Amino acid sequence: MATPLLRSLRHGLPQTRIVVAGNAPYAALLDGLDSFDSFLVLDRHKPHAEVLREANADAALLLPNSWSSVLAAKRAGIRFRIGRRNQARQLLLQKSLPPIPAAAPMTELYADFLPTLGLSREVLAAELVSLKAAETSLPERTPLVGVAPGAAFGPSKSYPKNLLLAALVQLHEQQGLVPLWLGSPNERTMLMDLAAALPFESVLPEESASGLDEAKALIRNCKVVLAMDNGARHMAAALGVPQVVLYGPTHPQWSAHALEHTTILRRDELDCLNCHHKICPKADHPCMNRIRPEDVVGAVLAAVTS
């Protein structure tokens, strides 16, 4: 969701060296984009300030609203620091943006940084580039539905196993769609369990091919991606692959960008939506349990045939 900001910076400041700093997996995610010059890997084995100091930067756009990010930039000697006011962070900022007033797309919130550099505020489309072929063996001439059932946020964002399996069986019976499982290494056990529970063969990537570069290559081979409110949805949108997304405890407005090929399934009649509980306090978890497998099947088939 930060890729539109990077592209605007590149267009507006063509002579400026742009360095991205983030966790190691995101280097592979952004690989191939021409909107930045280098990527600095942040990890727990080295103080972030030391890593940022390698950039020799004149200014830092601090997209996270955390104290740790602004402290690292200051300790790195970056003199011009731009970020949002949050818990008195403005004391260490040279330019501060207002706190986030309400749920809004992150692409829009990141675009707010552009005027602080004298650039016009423009929200472009998200973008990713897939530079490699999938290492995972994929069945030939078989339509694939990418399935991303996990959510790092917590179990309240996940569709119940029995309902998900029922939907996938119907999709296979009606259109021959074969699930291609997408998830992080931490979700490997869950993906294996789901794959084993299906009465037909699905595609489970090799454990050794679990990077985001492999995920990009796999998603590019899908007719549609069925996802929770998670990263696979954003990757598919940026790669131009249709998505069907199930929402419950989180507000869809936070990710309301690149919706041209997005179908949102949500039980709007419930008064407990957007609760942001990681674990549902209700025994029946209504926001997910009331999304019928038939509705999922209809949305996926409509996305495939549109």
Secondary structure, 3 states (H helix, E strand, C coil): CCHHHHHHHHHHCCCCCCEEEEECHHHHHHCCCCCCCEEEEECCCCCHHHHHHCCCCCEEECCCCCHHHHHHHHHCCCCEEEEECCCCHHHHCCEEECCCCCCCCHHHHHHCCHHHHCCCCCCCCCCCCCCCCCCCCCCCCCCEEEEECCCCCCHHHCCCHHHHHHHHHHHHHHHCCEEEECCCHHHHHHHHHHHHHCCCCCECCCCCCCCHHHHHHHHHCCCEEEEECCHHHHHHHHCCCCEEEECCCCCHHHHCCCCCCEEEECCCCCCCCCCCCCCCCCCCCHHHHCCCHHHHHHHHHHHHHC
